[in-house]
Amino acid sequence: MFATQDILVFSAIAGVLASAVLSATWQWARRRRRFLIAGVTTFVGMAAWNFTLNATQAVPNFDVDAPIVRVSWADAGSGVFACLVTALVSGLITDRSELAYRVVGAAAIAGLVAIGLDLFVL
């Protein structure tokens, strides 16, 4: 089980990192400050996944690394939820008229950042 404070802190760090990566690498994300939306949704997605693991007491079952890729289901879930929440908010609310590859690309970057952070610190 992870402490609530740890989940919030590391989710916030993931959100900041996702915003920074998107802002630094993609001009499209800087227009209309989309990188901020990706940062907030990364925070929400990663926190939601880890709070779900805590509430169901599933952390010991999901925090086992796969033998080849060395990523656990807990790490992958953080990335999937960050990606999912970012894609849903961007695609359905904030950027409905944008091309899908941009929305999905930004969501994928947010998910990869969340997986990377979760892999090494949580």
C-alpha positions as CSV (number, residue, x, y, z in Angstrom):
1,M,0.0,0.0,0.0
2,F,1.2,3.5,-0.8
3,A,0.7,6.4,1.5
4,T,-1.9,8.9,0.3
5,Q,0.7,11.7,0.4
6,D,3.1,9.7,-1.8
7,I,0.4,9.1,-4.4
8,L,-0.5,12.8,-4.5
9,V,3.1,14.0,-4.6
10,F,4.3,11.5,-7.3
11,S,1.1,12.1,-9.4
12,A,1.8,15.8,-9.2
13,I,5.4,15.3,-10.3
14,A,4.2,13.2,-13.2
15,G,1.8,15.9,-14.2
16,V,4.5,18.5,-14.1
17,L,6.9,16.3,-16.1
18,A,4.2,15.5,-18.7
19,S,3.5,19.3,-19.1
20,A,7.2,20.0,-19.4
21,V,7.9,17.3,-22.0
22,L,4.9,18.3,-24.1
23,S,5.8,22.0,-23.8
24,A,9.4,21.4,-24.7
25,T,8.9,19.1,-27.6
26,W,5.7,20.0,-29.4
27,Q,4.6,23.4,-30.5
28,W,1.0,22.2,-30.9
29,A,0.9,21.5,-27.2
30,R,2.1,25.1,-26.4
31,R,-0.8,26.6,-28.4
32,R,-3.8,27.2,-26.2
33,R,-1.7,25.8,-23.3
34,R,-2.7,22.2,-24.1
35,F,0.4,21.1,-22.1
36,L,-1.3,22.3,-18.9
37,I,-4.4,20.2,-19.6
38,A,-2.2,17.2,-20.2
39,G,-0.4,17.8,-16.9
40,V,-3.7,18.0,-14.9
41,T,-5.1,14.9,-16.6
42,T,-1.9,13.0,-16.0
43,F,-2.1,13.9,-12.3
44,V,-5.8,12.8,-12.2
45,G,-5.3,9.6,-14.1
46,M,-2.2,8.4,-12.2
47,A,-3.8,9.3,-8.8
48,A,-7.0,7.6,-9.7
49,W,-5.2,4.4,-10.6
50,N,-3.1,4.3,-7.5
51,F,-6.0,5.2,-5.2
52,T,-7.9,2.3,-6.8
53,L,-5.1,-0.1,-6.1
54,N,-5.0,1.1,-2.5
55,A,-8.8,0.9,-2.0
56,T,-8.9,-2.6,-3.3
57,Q,-5.7,-3.6,-1.5
58,A,-4.4,-4.9,-4.8
59,V,-0.9,-3.3,-4.6
60,P,0.9,-6.5,-3.7
61,N,-0.7,-8.4,-6.6
62,F,-0.1,-5.7,-9.2
63,D,3.3,-4.5,-8.2
64,V,5.2,-7.5,-9.6
65,D,7.4,-6.8,-12.6
66,A,6.9,-8.8,-15.8
67,P,10.0,-11.0,-16.5
68,I,11.0,-9.6,-19.9
69,V,9.9,-5.9,-20.0
70,R,10.5,-5.2,-16.2
71,V,7.3,-3.2,-15.9
72,S,4.6,-4.1,-13.4
73,W,0.8,-3.9,-13.9
74,A,0.8,-1.1,-11.3
75,D,3.3,0.9,-13.4
76,A,1.5,0.2,-16.7
77,G,-1.8,1.1,-15.1
78,S,-0.6,4.5,-14.1
79,G,0.4,5.1,-17.7
80,V,-2.8,3.7,-19.1
81,F,-5.0,5.8,-16.8
82,A,-2.9,9.0,-17.5
83,C,-3.2,8.3,-21.3
84,L,-7.0,7.5,-21.0
85,V,-7.9,10.6,-19.0
86,T,-5.8,12.9,-21.2
87,A,-7.3,11.4,-24.4
88,L,-10.9,11.7,-23.1
89,V,-10.6,15.2,-21.8
90,S,-8.7,16.5,-24.8
91,G,-10.8,14.6,-27.4
92,L,-14.2,15.1,-25.9
93,I,-14.0,18.4,-24.2
94,T,-11.1,20.8,-24.9
95,D,-9.9,19.9,-28.4
96,R,-12.9,18.3,-30.1
97,S,-12.0,19.8,-33.5
98,E,-8.4,18.7,-33.5
99,L,-7.0,15.9,-35.5
100,A,-7.0,12.6,-33.6
101,Y,-3.3,11.9,-34.0
102,R,-2.5,15.1,-32.1
103,V,-4.8,14.3,-29.2
104,V,-3.7,10.7,-29.1
105,G,0.0,11.7,-29.4
106,A,-0.3,14.1,-26.5
107,A,-2.1,11.4,-24.4
108,A,0.6,8.8,-25.3
109,I,3.3,11.1,-24.2
110,A,1.5,11.7,-20.9
111,G,1.1,8.0,-20.4
112,L,4.7,7.3,-21.1
113,V,5.8,9.9,-18.6
114,A,3.5,8.4,-16.0
115,I,4.9,4.9,-16.6
116,G,8.5,6.1,-16.5
117,L,8.0,8.0,-13.2
118,D,6.0,5.2,-11.6
119,L,8.6,2.6,-12.7
120,F,11.4,4.4,-10.9
121,V,9.9,6.0,-7.8
122,L,6.5,4.5,-6.8
